Amino acid sequence: MASDLPKISDGHPREVCPVFHAAVELIGRRWNGAILATLARGPELRFCEIEASIPDISPRLLTERLRELAAEGVVERRTAGEHPVRVSYALTTKGEALLPVLAAIGAWAAAWRT
Amino acid sequence: MASDLPKISDGHPREVCPVFHAAVELIGRRWNGAILATLARGPELRFCEIEASIPDISPRLLTERLRELAAEGVVERRTAGEHPVRVSYALTTKGEALLPVLAAIGAWAAAWRT
């Protein structure tokens, strides 16, 4: 099976690649998958629209996660206008590159749901 | 973009599907991605072999995660022999079905590593 997964060990066959490790935990950190899946419906969404898509997330946690995803370069915070400023969020190119991952997880979840 | 991700919202276009949500967090929970990636090198591994592949994981946490992954049906604990019993761990069919997800994450990590 290892031959199907060349990028996971990435030259260190006996240790999990730290880049892979960081990526899987970024995607899986509580709420991040849901936030990315919501933003994938793009092109851009306001805070309240993201919040409405994710039952049970608190505004404080959503703020924190959006900042974290922006710091990782997968989400972009956009501002437009002045009075009032209109703020919205969108996936970056790096974030859009995660969509095949989210689609694969969705397909697995649909196939194996119990 | 939403049309590329039919399984994520799964009939609830304005809410993230709870099955997707559970799946992404199972995969992303601390160490689970690394454990699954390690087991993907199969066919089966002993506890000490998994531990050696994942720097910094404690035996207590590895035990806990293996139990959790077994309870979710993605990892199987196998015993053989009697004196002493030989214990090993392997992916189930449901766990092997996660390999395309891990491969997609690995490809993303390799493409966007900084």
gemmi code that builds the backbone of each chain (N, CA, C; Angstrom):
import gemmi

chains = {
    "A": [
        ("MET", (0.820, -1.208, 0.000), (0.000, 0.000, 0.000), (0.853, 1.256, 0.000)),
        ("ALA", (2.069, 1.135, 0.554), (2.910, 2.319, 0.707), (3.154, 3.019, -0.627)),
        ("SER", (3.174, 2.236, -1.718), (3.473, 2.847, -3.008), (2.384, 3.820, -3.454)),
        ("ASP", (1.192, 3.695, -2.893), (0.130, 4.640, -3.227), (0.297, 5.969, -2.500)),
        ("LEU", (1.190, 6.030, -1.544), (1.234, 7.171, -0.643), (2.625, 7.788, -0.575)),
        ("PRO", (3.194, 8.106, -1.740), (4.600, 8.524, -1.733), (4.833, 9.808, -0.962)),
        ("LYS", (3.839, 10.641, -0.846), (4.051, 11.953, -0.262), (3.919, 11.964, 1.252)),
        ("ILE", (3.448, 10.862, 1.797), (3.234, 10.871, 3.241), (4.544, 10.745, 3.999)),
        ("SER", (5.371, 9.817, 3.581), (6.614, 9.680, 4.324), (7.692, 10.595, 3.745)),
        ("ASP", (7.565, 10.929, 2.438), (8.361, 11.986, 1.840), (9.851, 11.842, 2.114)),
        ("GLY", (10.377, 10.686, 1.799), (11.808, 10.499, 1.926), (12.257, 9.978, 3.277)),
        ("HIS", (11.340, 9.902, 4.211), (11.666, 9.359, 5.522), (10.745, 8.170, 5.771)),
        ("PRO", (11.048, 7.011, 5.178), (10.096, 5.910, 5.151), (9.669, 5.427, 6.538)),
        ("ARG", (10.475, 5.698, 7.543), (10.123, 5.178, 8.860), (9.509, 6.224, 9.768)),
        ("GLU", (9.446, 7.465, 9.275), (8.828, 8.502, 10.103), (7.783, 9.240, 9.279)),
        ("VAL", (6.705, 9.609, 9.945), (5.688, 10.382, 9.259), (6.246, 11.772, 8.981)),
        ("CYS", (6.082, 12.213, 7.731), (6.593, 13.525, 7.320), (5.931, 14.624, 8.155)),
        ("PRO", (6.719, 15.514, 8.757), (6.129, 16.558, 9.603), (5.231, 17.516, 8.830)),
        ("VAL", (5.500, 17.700, 7.526), (4.639, 18.574, 6.724), (3.262, 17.934, 6.549)),
        ("PHE", (3.259, 16.616, 6.300), (1.989, 15.887, 6.224), (1.248, 15.982, 7.552)),
        ("HIS", (1.995, 15.775, 8.635), (1.421, 15.795, 9.976), (0.748, 17.147, 10.263)),
        ("ALA", (1.454, 18.220, 9.927), (0.897, 19.557, 10.166), (-0.346, 19.784, 9.311)),
        ("ALA", (-0.311, 19.299, 8.067), (-1.445, 19.522, 7.156), (-2.695, 18.788, 7.637)),
        ("VAL", (-2.532, 17.534, 8.042), (-3.700, 16.764, 8.446), (-4.306, 17.347, 9.724)),
        ("GLU", (-3.451, 17.877, 10.583), (-4.001, 18.442, 11.817), (-4.591, 19.830, 11.611)),
        ("LEU", (-4.073, 20.560, 10.635), (-4.705, 21.842, 10.289), (-6.129, 21.599, 9.795)),
        ("ILE", (-6.257, 20.637, 8.886), (-7.565, 20.354, 8.302), (-8.520, 19.800, 9.371)),
        ("GLY", (-7.960, 19.011, 10.272), (-8.824, 18.331, 11.227), (-9.083, 19.074, 12.518)),
        ("ARG", (-8.370, 20.160, 12.745), (-8.580, 20.870, 14.010), (-10.050, 21.259, 14.125)),
        ("ARG", (-10.579, 21.145, 15.289), (-12.017, 21.307, 15.505), (-12.562, 22.531, 14.759)),
        ("TRP", (-13.562, 22.317, 13.922), (-14.270, 23.299, 13.122), (-13.570, 23.643, 11.809)),
        ("ASN", (-12.277, 23.439, 11.673), (-11.606, 23.889, 10.446), (-12.169, 23.219, 9.198)),
        ("GLY", (-12.431, 21.915, 9.277), (-13.008, 21.226, 8.122), (-14.344, 21.821, 7.733)),
        ("ALA", (-15.148, 22.108, 8.738), (-16.466, 22.686, 8.473), (-16.348, 24.086, 7.882)),
        ("ILE", (-15.399, 24.872, 8.390), (-15.218, 26.230, 7.868), (-14.745, 26.183, 6.417)),
        ("LEU", (-13.775, 25.323, 6.134), (-13.264, 25.214, 4.757), (-14.359, 24.716, 3.816)),
        ("ALA", (-15.137, 23.732, 4.272), (-16.219, 23.204, 3.426), (-17.250, 24.292, 3.142)),
        ("THR", (-17.497, 25.140, 4.129), (-18.451, 26.233, 3.939), (-17.912, 27.249, 2.939)),
        ("LEU", (-16.644, 27.627, 3.106), (-16.051, 28.617, 2.195), (-15.908, 28.070, 0.775)),
        ("ALA", (-15.853, 26.740, 0.662), (-15.750, 26.126, -0.669), (-16.973, 26.421, -1.524)),
        ("ARG", (-18.065, 26.796, -0.879), (-19.268, 27.168, -1.646), (-19.137, 28.552, -2.235)),
        ("GLY", (-18.100, 29.284, -1.900), (-17.696, 30.612, -2.325), (-18.701, 31.395, -3.136)),
        ("PRO", (-18.344, 32.488, -3.825), (-16.963, 32.961, -3.932), (-16.444, 33.612, -2.649)),
        ("GLU", (-17.303, 34.253, -1.869), (-16.846, 34.787, -0.599), (-18.047, 34.896, 0.321)),
        ("LEU", (-17.817, 34.798, 1.595), (-18.920, 34.784, 2.547), (-18.626, 35.750, 3.687)),
        ("ARG", (-19.688, 36.298, 4.247), (-19.531, 37.152, 5.424), (-19.527, 36.278, 6.676)),
        ("PHE", (-19.027, 36.863, 7.747), (-18.908, 36.138, 9.015), (-20.238, 35.470, 9.404)),
        ("CYS", (-21.310, 36.241, 9.327), (-22.607, 35.715, 9.773), (-23.079, 34.551, 8.895)),
        ("GLU", (-22.673, 34.554, 7.626), (-23.064, 33.463, 6.729), (-22.307, 32.172, 7.074)),
        ("ILE", (-21.043, 32.317, 7.428), (-20.267, 31.140, 7.835), (-20.841, 30.589, 9.136)),
        ("GLU", (-21.085, 31.503, 10.061), (-21.623, 31.122, 11.374), (-22.946, 30.354, 11.223)),
        ("ALA", (-23.789, 30.810, 10.309), (-25.092, 30.169, 10.126), (-24.979, 28.764, 9.550)),
        ("SER", (-23.865, 28.486, 8.864), (-23.677, 27.169, 8.229), (-23.155, 26.118, 9.195)),
        ("ILE", (-22.657, 26.561, 10.348), (-21.990, 25.638, 11.255), (-22.685, 25.664, 12.611)),
        ("PRO", (-23.615, 24.747, 12.813), (-24.340, 24.742, 14.084), (-23.355, 24.577, 15.226)),
        ("ASP", (-23.578, 25.272, 16.305), (-22.844, 25.083, 17.559), (-21.513, 25.819, 17.643)),
        ("ILE", (-21.029, 26.411, 16.562), (-19.772, 27.141, 16.719), (-20.073, 28.499, 17.364)),
        ("SER", (-19.200, 28.926, 18.263), (-19.381, 30.232, 18.907), (-18.684, 31.296, 18.066)),
        ("PRO", (-19.162, 32.553, 18.135), (-18.492, 33.627, 17.402), (-17.021, 33.746, 17.784)),
        ("ARG", (-16.716, 33.546, 19.062), (-15.327, 33.651, 19.507), (-14.449, 32.607, 18.815)),
        ("LEU", (-14.932, 31.361, 18.787), (-14.147, 30.295, 18.159), (-14.048, 30.484, 16.646)),
        ("LEU", (-15.145, 30.938, 16.034), (-15.097, 31.157, 14.577), (-14.070, 32.238, 14.245)),
        ("THR", (-14.041, 33.296, 15.049), (-13.046, 34.363, 14.860), (-11.633, 33.807, 14.953)),
        ("GLU", (-11.415, 33.006, 15.985), (-10.088, 32.430, 16.216), (-9.661, 31.534, 15.052)),
        ("ARG", (-10.572, 30.679, 14.602), (-10.243, 29.760, 13.522), (-9.989, 30.485, 12.212)),
        ("LEU", (-10.788, 31.525, 11.933), (-10.578, 32.276, 10.689), (-9.217, 32.965, 10.705)),
        ("ARG", (-8.820, 33.476, 11.863), (-7.485, 34.093, 11.978), (-6.393, 33.057, 11.747)),
        ("GLU", (-6.585, 31.882, 12.332), (-5.594, 30.814, 12.197), (-5.484, 30.363, 10.735)),
        ("LEU", (-6.622, 30.193, 10.076), (-6.623, 29.760, 8.673), (-6.028, 30.850, 7.773)),
        ("ALA", (-6.240, 32.108, 8.135), (-5.623, 33.211, 7.384), (-4.114, 33.208, 7.592)),
        ("ALA", (-3.688, 32.949, 8.825), (-2.248, 32.899, 9.110), (-1.571, 31.760, 8.349)),
        ("GLU", (-2.307, 30.684, 8.121), (-1.773, 29.542, 7.365), (-1.835, 29.768, 5.858)),
        ("GLY", (-2.486, 30.865, 5.464), (-2.539, 31.197, 4.037), (-3.612, 30.464, 3.256)),
        ("VAL", (-4.570, 29.854, 3.946), (-5.620, 29.140, 3.201), (-6.915, 29.942, 3.101)),
        ("VAL", (-7.065, 30.948, 3.958), (-8.246, 31.810, 3.922), (-7.771, 33.266, 3.831)),
        ("GLU", (-8.532, 34.047, 3.067), (-8.209, 35.461, 2.901), (-9.353, 36.301, 3.478)),
        ("ARG", (-8.983, 37.309, 4.246), (-9.973, 38.249, 4.783), (-9.992, 39.457, 3.858)),
        ("ARG", (-11.174, 39.784, 3.340), (-11.284, 40.887, 2.386), (-12.130, 42.006, 2.978)),
        ("THR", (-11.718, 43.227, 2.753), (-12.537, 44.359, 3.186), (-12.882, 45.203, 1.965)),
        ("ALA", (-14.092, 45.785, 2.004), (-14.530, 46.639, 0.906), (-15.382, 47.763, 1.488)),
        ("GLY", (-15.348, 48.940, 0.879), (-16.148, 50.063, 1.340), (-15.547, 50.688, 2.587)),
        ("GLU", (-16.231, 51.717, 3.089), (-15.701, 52.416, 4.260), (-16.738, 52.628, 5.356)),
        ("HIS", (-17.948, 53.008, 4.992), (-18.963, 53.317, 6.011), (-20.236, 52.566, 5.692)),
        ("PRO", (-20.414, 51.378, 6.200), (-19.468, 50.618, 7.022), (-18.524, 49.790, 6.151)),
        ("VAL", (-17.456, 49.319, 6.736), (-16.565, 48.393, 6.029), (-17.290, 47.058, 5.872)),
        ("ARG", (-17.237, 46.504, 4.691), (-17.824, 45.181, 4.472), (-16.682, 44.164, 4.510)),
        ("VAL", (-16.762, 43.231, 5.436), (-15.715, 42.214, 5.587), (-16.232, 40.883, 5.065)),
        ("SER", (-15.418, 40.184, 4.295), (-15.809, 38.846, 3.857), (-14.593, 37.937, 3.837)),
        ("TYR", (-14.856, 36.654, 3.710), (-13.797, 35.652, 3.764), (-13.905, 34.752, 2.542)),
        ("ALA", (-12.735, 34.355, 2.037), (-12.713, 33.479, 0.865), (-11.499, 32.558, 0.948)),
        ("LEU", (-11.564, 31.448, 0.256), (-10.390, 30.583, 0.153), (-9.340, 31.245, -0.734)),
        ("THR", (-8.078, 31.104, -0.386), (-6.980, 31.494, -1.271), (-6.749, 30.350, -2.269)),
        ("THR", (-5.792, 30.540, -3.155), (-5.437, 29.453, -4.078), (-4.965, 28.226, -3.301)),
        ("LYS", (-4.183, 28.478, -2.259), (-3.721, 27.381, -1.401), (-4.901, 26.689, -0.713)),
        ("GLY", (-5.885, 27.474, -0.322), (-7.076, 26.904, 0.300), (-7.918, 26.121, -0.700)),
        ("GLU", (-8.038, 26.666, -1.924), (-8.793, 25.940, -2.965), (-8.131, 24.603, -3.293)),
        ("ALA", (-6.809, 24.562, -3.139), (-6.083, 23.304, -3.399), (-6.432, 22.223, -2.378)),
        ("LEU", (-7.089, 22.619, -1.302), (-7.560, 21.633, -0.313), (-8.887, 20.999, -0.700)),
        ("LEU", (-9.555, 21.530, -1.717), (-10.894, 21.016, -2.037), (-10.900, 19.533, -2.398)),
        ("PRO", (-9.878, 19.025, -3.137), (-9.880, 17.572, -3.393), (-9.797, 16.752, -2.102)),
        ("VAL", (-9.110, 17.296, -1.104), (-9.042, 16.604, 0.184), (-10.433, 16.558, 0.824)),
        ("LEU", (-11.095, 17.702, 0.824), (-12.431, 17.750, 1.434), (-13.407, 16.854, 0.678)),
        ("ALA", (-13.287, 16.833, -0.653), (-14.174, 15.979, -1.454), (-13.917, 14.501, -1.138)),
        ("ALA", (-12.637, 14.134, -0.954), (-12.299, 12.733, -0.636), (-12.859, 12.348, 0.734)),
        ("ILE", (-12.783, 13.271, 1.683), (-13.337, 12.994, 3.014), (-14.858, 12.859, 2.934)),
        ("GLY", (-15.466, 13.744, 2.155), (-16.914, 13.669, 1.995), (-17.361, 12.357, 1.369)),
        ("ALA", (-16.607, 11.898, 0.371), (-16.940, 10.632, -0.294), (-16.788, 9.463, 0.683)),
        ("TRP", (-15.746, 9.505, 1.482), (-15.538, 8.443, 2.476), (-16.671, 8.457, 3.503)),
        ("ALA", (-17.005, 9.636, 3.973), (-18.061, 9.745, 4.996), (-19.391, 9.228, 4.443)),
        ("ALA", (-19.679, 9.550, 3.185), (-20.939, 9.104, 2.594), (-20.960, 7.579, 2.413)),
        ("ALA", (-19.800, 7.021, 2.047), (-19.737, 5.576, 1.789), (-19.796, 4.762, 3.085)),
        ("TRP", (-19.275, 5.315, 4.167), (-19.100, 4.531, 5.396), (-19.941, 5.037, 6.557)),
        ("ARG", (-20.833, 5.939, 6.303), (-21.688, 6.429, 7.385), (-22.455, 5.264, 7.996)),
        ("THR", (-22.683, 5.323, 9.271), (-23.377, 4.209, 9.938), (-24.705, 4.677, 10.526)),
    ],
    "B": [
        ("MET", (-18.064, 26.436, -7.165), (-17.260, 25.372, -6.590), (-18.105, 24.322, -5.886)),
        ("ALA", (-19.292, 24.739, -5.453), (-20.098, 23.810, -4.651), (-20.379, 22.508, -5.391)),
        ("SER", (-20.459, 22.584, -6.727), (-20.797, 21.380, -7.481), (-19.699, 20.320, -7.411)),
        ("ASP", (-18.483, 20.735, -7.051), (-17.401, 19.762, -6.907), (-17.477, 19.002, -5.590)),
        ("LEU", (-18.309, 19.422, -4.709), (-18.294, 18.902, -3.338), (-19.674, 18.418, -2.909)),
        ("PRO", (-20.269, 17.529, -3.723), (-21.663, 17.182, -3.433), (-21.854, 16.477, -2.110)),
        ("LYS", (-20.824, 15.788, -1.639), (-20.993, 14.960, -0.459), (-20.806, 15.730, 0.841)),
        ("ILE", (-20.314, 16.930, 0.736), (-20.045, 17.657, 1.973), (-21.329, 18.169, 2.613)),
        ("SER", (-22.186, 18.775, 1.789), (-23.403, 19.296, 2.401), (-24.485, 18.223, 2.441)),
        ("ASP", (-24.421, 17.269, 1.519), (-25.243, 16.072, 1.582), (-26.714, 16.360, 1.844)),
        ("GLY", (-27.300, 17.199, 1.011), (-28.736, 17.424, 1.120), (-29.126, 18.586, 2.014)),
        ("HIS", (-28.139, 19.123, 2.716), (-28.405, 20.283, 3.558), (-27.487, 21.405, 3.091)),
        ("PRO", (-27.874, 22.064, 1.991), (-26.938, 22.983, 1.351), (-26.445, 24.110, 2.257)),
        ("ARG", (-27.170, 24.433, 3.307), (-26.739, 25.552, 4.140), (-26.054, 25.101, 5.417)),
        ("GLU", (-25.983, 23.804, 5.647), (-25.305, 23.337, 6.850), (-24.292, 22.262, 6.479)),
        ("VAL", (-23.181, 22.275, 7.179), (-22.180, 21.249, 6.949), (-22.727, 19.918, 7.451)),
        ("CYS", (-22.629, 18.888, 6.596), (-23.138, 17.558, 6.951), (-22.420, 17.039, 8.196)),
        ("PRO", (-23.174, 16.599, 9.202), (-22.534, 16.122, 10.437), (-21.661, 14.889, 10.226)),
        ("VAL", (-21.988, 14.072, 9.221), (-21.147, 12.897, 8.941), (-19.785, 13.345, 8.406)),
        ("PHE", (-19.807, 14.334, 7.505), (-18.544, 14.910, 7.018), (-17.753, 15.505, 8.175)),
        ("HIS", (-18.450, 16.242, 9.008), (-17.817, 16.916, 10.145), (-17.116, 15.896, 11.050)),
        ("ALA", (-17.818, 14.814, 11.362), (-17.241, 13.773, 12.225), (-16.031, 13.123, 11.553)),
        ("ALA", (-16.120, 12.893, 10.239), (-15.030, 12.217, 9.523), (-13.775, 13.071, 9.504)),
        ("VAL", (-13.933, 14.362, 9.218), (-12.757, 15.222, 9.108), (-12.086, 15.366, 10.478)),
        ("GLU", (-12.901, 15.351, 11.520), (-12.290, 15.501, 12.843), (-11.683, 14.198, 13.347)),
        ("LEU", (-12.236, 13.083, 12.930), (-11.594, 11.800, 13.250), (-10.195, 11.736, 12.626)),
        ("ILE", (-10.126, 12.078, 11.340), (-8.846, 12.016, 10.640), (-7.856, 13.015, 11.224)),
        ("GLY", (-8.384, 14.188, 11.604), (-7.486, 15.249, 12.024), (-7.145, 15.270, 13.502)),
        ("ARG", (-7.849, 14.477, 14.305), (-7.566, 14.516, 15.744), (-6.089, 14.209, 15.976)),
        ("ARG", (-5.508, 14.889, 16.916), (-4.047, 14.849, 17.121), (-3.528, 13.418, 17.078)),
        ("TRP", (-2.590, 13.146, 16.190), (-1.906, 11.882, 15.963), (-2.657, 10.924, 15.052)),
        ("ASN", (-3.952, 11.067, 14.880), (-4.666, 10.052, 14.102), (-4.175, 9.984, 12.650)),
        ("GLY", (-3.924, 11.138, 12.039), (-3.422, 11.122, 10.668), (-2.089, 10.395, 10.573)),
        ("ALA", (-1.222, 10.665, 11.545), (0.090, 10.016, 11.553), (-0.042, 8.501, 11.766)),
        ("ILE", (-0.949, 8.107, 12.652), (-1.139, 6.665, 12.910), (-1.682, 5.972, 11.667)),
        ("LEU", (-2.676, 6.585, 11.020), (-3.253, 5.980, 9.816), (-2.212, 5.915, 8.696)),
        ("ALA", (-1.420, 6.976, 8.551), (-0.386, 6.979, 7.511), (0.647, 5.885, 7.768)),
        ("THR", (0.950, 5.678, 9.037), (1.910, 4.630, 9.385), (1.335, 3.254, 9.078)),
        ("LEU", (0.099, 3.015, 9.473), (-0.530, 1.714, 9.226), (-0.735, 1.460, 7.732)),
        ("ALA", (-0.811, 2.529, 6.953), (-0.988, 2.374, 5.504), (0.203, 1.672, 4.868)),
        ("ARG", (1.337, 1.679, 5.566), (2.501, 0.952, 5.033), (2.390, -0.543, 5.245)),
        ("GLY", (1.348, -0.990, 5.954), (0.954, -2.334, 6.274), (1.948, -3.439, 5.931)),
        ("PRO", (1.574, -4.712, 5.934), (0.197, -5.178, 6.154), (-0.249, -5.071, 7.622)),
        ("GLU", (0.661, -5.226, 8.580), (0.259, -5.015, 9.970), (1.503, -4.654, 10.762)),
        ("LEU", (1.314, -3.911, 11.819), (2.456, -3.410, 12.589), (2.224, -3.646, 14.072)),
        ("ARG", (3.325, -3.832, 14.788), (3.242, -3.960, 16.239), (3.275, -2.572, 16.870)),
        ("PHE", (2.816, -2.525, 18.102), (2.739, -1.253, 18.827), (4.061, -0.493, 18.758)),
        ("CYS", (5.169, -1.210, 19.044), (6.479, -0.535, 19.091), (6.889, 0.001, 17.725)),
        ("GLU", (6.436, -0.649, 16.656), (6.772, -0.175, 15.315), (6.014, 1.118, 14.980)),
        ("ILE", (4.757, 1.172, 15.411), (3.979, 2.399, 15.194), (4.597, 3.542, 16.003)),
        ("GLU", (4.905, 3.234, 17.253), (5.487, 4.239, 18.148), (6.783, 4.805, 17.563)),
        ("ALA", (7.598, 3.937, 16.977), (8.885, 4.378, 16.434), (8.717, 5.279, 15.218)),
        ("SER", (7.570, 5.173, 14.543), (7.348, 5.980, 13.337), (6.845, 7.380, 13.643)),
        ("ILE", (6.411, 7.600, 14.871), (5.763, 8.867, 15.201), (6.530, 9.536, 16.339)),
        ("PRO", (7.447, 10.415, 16.002), (8.218, 11.072, 17.051), (7.274, 11.810, 18.000)),
        ("ASP", (7.568, 11.763, 19.273), (6.890, 12.577, 20.289), (5.565, 12.006, 20.797)),
        ("ILE", (5.049, 10.935, 20.200), (3.807, 10.402, 20.762), (4.160, 9.566, 21.997)),
        ("SER", (3.321, 9.678, 23.035), (3.553, 8.885, 24.242), (2.831, 7.544, 24.108)),
        ("PRO", (3.320, 6.504, 24.787), (2.638, 5.203, 24.737), (1.180, 5.310, 25.201)),
        ("ARG", (0.935, 6.150, 26.206), (-0.436, 6.297, 26.699), (-1.353, 6.845, 25.602)),
        ("LEU", (-0.880, 7.887, 24.928), (-1.699, 8.489, 23.876), (-1.862, 7.549, 22.685)),
        ("LEU", (-0.796, 6.837, 22.344), (-0.905, 5.905, 21.218), (-1.923, 4.806, 21.534)),
        ("THR", (-1.904, 4.311, 22.751), (-2.891, 3.314, 23.177), (-4.315, 3.855, 23.043)),
        ("GLU", (-4.493, 5.080, 23.519), (-5.823, 5.706, 23.495), (-6.311, 5.891, 22.055)),
        ("ARG", (-5.412, 6.358, 21.187), (-5.805, 6.610, 19.804), (-6.106, 5.306, 19.055)),
        ("LEU", (-5.320, 4.278, 19.318), (-5.570, 2.989, 18.654), (-6.925, 2.432, 19.083)),
        ("ARG", (-7.260, 2.589, 20.354), (-8.587, 2.147, 20.823), (-9.703, 2.924, 20.151)),
        ("GLU", (-9.489, 4.218, 20.040), (-10.498, 5.072, 19.417), (-10.683, 4.710, 17.943)),
        ("LEU", (-9.562, 4.509, 17.250), (-9.642, 4.151, 15.822), (-10.257, 2.767, 15.637)),
        ("ALA", (-10.010, 1.864, 16.591), (-10.648, 0.539, 16.533), (-12.151, 0.671, 16.771)),
        ("ALA", (-12.522, 1.524, 17.722), (-13.947, 1.728, 18.008), (-14.670, 2.333, 16.803)),
        ("GLU", (-13.965, 3.118, 16.019), (-14.555, 3.722, 14.813), (-14.549, 2.742, 13.642)),
        ("GLY", (-13.899, 1.594, 13.834), (-13.914, 0.580, 12.772), (-12.887, 0.786, 11.685)),
        ("VAL", (-11.907, 1.658, 11.906), (-10.899, 1.879, 10.855), (-9.596, 1.127, 11.137)),
        ("VAL", (-9.407, 0.708, 12.372), (-8.217, -0.071, 12.730), (-8.664, -1.360, 13.411)),
        ("GLU", (-7.936, -2.429, 13.120), (-8.245, -3.734, 13.718), (-7.059, -4.167, 14.585)),
        ("ARG", (-7.349, -4.622, 15.801), (-6.313, -5.159, 16.689), (-6.313, -6.673, 16.530)),
        ("ARG", (-5.169, -7.240, 16.173), (-5.075, -8.675, 15.911), (-4.182, -9.331, 16.950)),
        ("THR", (-4.573, -10.507, 17.386), (-3.717, -11.266, 18.298), (-3.394, -12.612, 17.662)),
        ("ALA", (-2.176, -13.109, 17.946), (-1.755, -14.414, 17.429), (-0.855, -15.076, 18.469)),
        ("GLY", (-0.897, -16.403, 18.532), (-0.040, -17.117, 19.477), (-0.586, -17.033, 20.903)),
        ("GLU", (0.122, -17.656, 21.822), (-0.355, -17.655, 23.207), (0.718, -17.276, 24.219)),
        ("HIS", (1.924, -17.817, 24.051), (2.989, -17.543, 25.029), (4.243, -17.073, 24.316)),
        ("PRO", (4.431, -15.791, 24.128), (3.504, -14.718, 24.490), (2.517, -14.445, 23.354)),
        ("VAL", (1.452, -13.747, 23.681), (0.531, -13.306, 22.636), (1.228, -12.239, 21.794)),
        ("ARG", (1.085, -12.355, 20.483), (1.633, -11.328, 19.599), (0.477, -10.433, 19.162)),
        ("VAL", (0.583, -9.164, 19.480), (-0.480, -8.211, 19.137), (-0.007, -7.329, 17.995)),
        ("SER", (-0.870, -7.136, 17.003), (-0.517, -6.208, 15.932), (-1.761, -5.428, 15.502)),
        ("TYR", (-1.508, -4.402, 14.733), (-2.585, -3.509, 14.314), (-2.554, -3.356, 12.799)),
        ("ALA", (-3.745, -3.273, 12.213), (-3.836, -3.114, 10.752), (-5.058, -2.266, 10.415)),
        ("LEU", (-5.047, -1.675, 9.236), (-6.234, -0.973, 8.759), (-7.316, -1.979, 8.390)),
        ("THR", (-8.558, -1.659, 8.688), (-9.693, -2.438, 8.179), (-9.993, -1.973, 6.749)),
        ("THR", (-10.983, -2.587, 6.124), (-11.403, -2.123, 4.789), (-11.861, -0.668, 4.855)),
        ("LYS", (-12.590, -0.354, 5.917), (-13.039, 1.035, 6.102), (-11.837, 1.971, 6.277)),
        ("GLY", (-10.825, 1.483, 6.980), (-9.611, 2.282, 7.159), (-8.834, 2.434, 5.856)),
        ("GLU", (-8.761, 1.355, 5.072), (-8.068, 1.443, 3.776), (-8.778, 2.423, 2.839)),
        ("ALA", (-10.080, 2.553, 3.021), (-10.839, 3.488, 2.185), (-10.455, 4.943, 2.489)),
        ("LEU", (-9.735, 5.147, 3.592), (-9.243, 6.493, 3.908), (-7.941, 6.830, 3.184)),
        ("LEU", (-7.311, 5.844, 2.543), (-6.004, 6.105, 1.949), (-6.027, 7.189, 0.868)),
        ("PRO", (-7.091, 7.250, 0.026), (-7.115, 8.367, -0.937), (-7.163, 9.740, -0.244)),
        ("VAL", (-7.794, 9.792, 0.923), (-7.814, 11.046, 1.675), (-6.399, 11.398, 2.137)),
        ("LEU", (-5.714, 10.412, 2.702), (-4.350, 10.662, 3.176), (-3.424, 11.040, 2.025)),
        ("ALA", (-3.601, 10.370, 0.874), (-2.768, 10.684, -0.286), (-3.030, 12.115, -0.763)),
        ("ALA", (-4.302, 12.540, -0.736), (-4.635, 13.908, -1.165), (-4.023, 14.929, -0.208)),
        ("ILE", (-4.045, 14.629, 1.087), (-3.437, 15.541, 2.057), (-1.920, 15.591, 1.850)),
        ("GLY", (-1.321, 14.424, 1.594), (0.118, 14.380, 1.360), (0.514, 15.179, 0.126)),
        ("ALA", (-0.301, 15.078, -0.936), (-0.005, 15.824, -2.165), (-0.115, 17.328, -1.918)),
        ("TRP", (-1.132, 17.713, -1.164), (-1.301, 19.141, -0.843), (-0.126, 19.640, -0.004)),
        ("ALA", (0.242, 18.866, 0.995), (1.343, 19.270, 1.874), (2.637, 19.417, 1.082)),
        ("ALA", (2.886, 18.488, 0.142), (4.109, 18.549, -0.653), (4.101, 19.757, -1.586)),
        ("ALA", (2.911, 20.085, -2.124), (2.821, 21.195, -3.082), (2.940, 22.552, -2.391)),
        ("TRP", (2.480, 22.635, -1.155), (2.364, 23.941, -0.495), (3.263, 24.104, 0.716)),
        ("ARG", (4.144, 23.159, 0.915), (5.048, 23.293, 2.058), (5.823, 24.598, 1.953)),
        ("THR", (6.125, 25.205, 3.078), (6.831, 26.496, 3.034), (8.183, 26.380, 3.726)),
    ],
}
model = gemmi.Model(1)
for chain_id, residues in chains.items():
    chain = gemmi.Chain(chain_id)
    for i, (resn, *xyz) in enumerate(residues, 1):
        res = gemmi.Residue()
        res.name, res.seqid = resn, gemmi.SeqId(i, " ")
        for name, pos in zip(("N", "CA", "C"), xyz):
            atom = gemmi.Atom()
            atom.name, atom.element = name, gemmi.Element(name[0])
            atom.pos, atom.b_iso = gemmi.Position(*pos), 0.0
            res.add_atom(atom)
        chain.add_residue(res)
    model.add_chain(chain)
structure = gemmi.Structure()
structure.add_model(model)
structure.setup_entities()
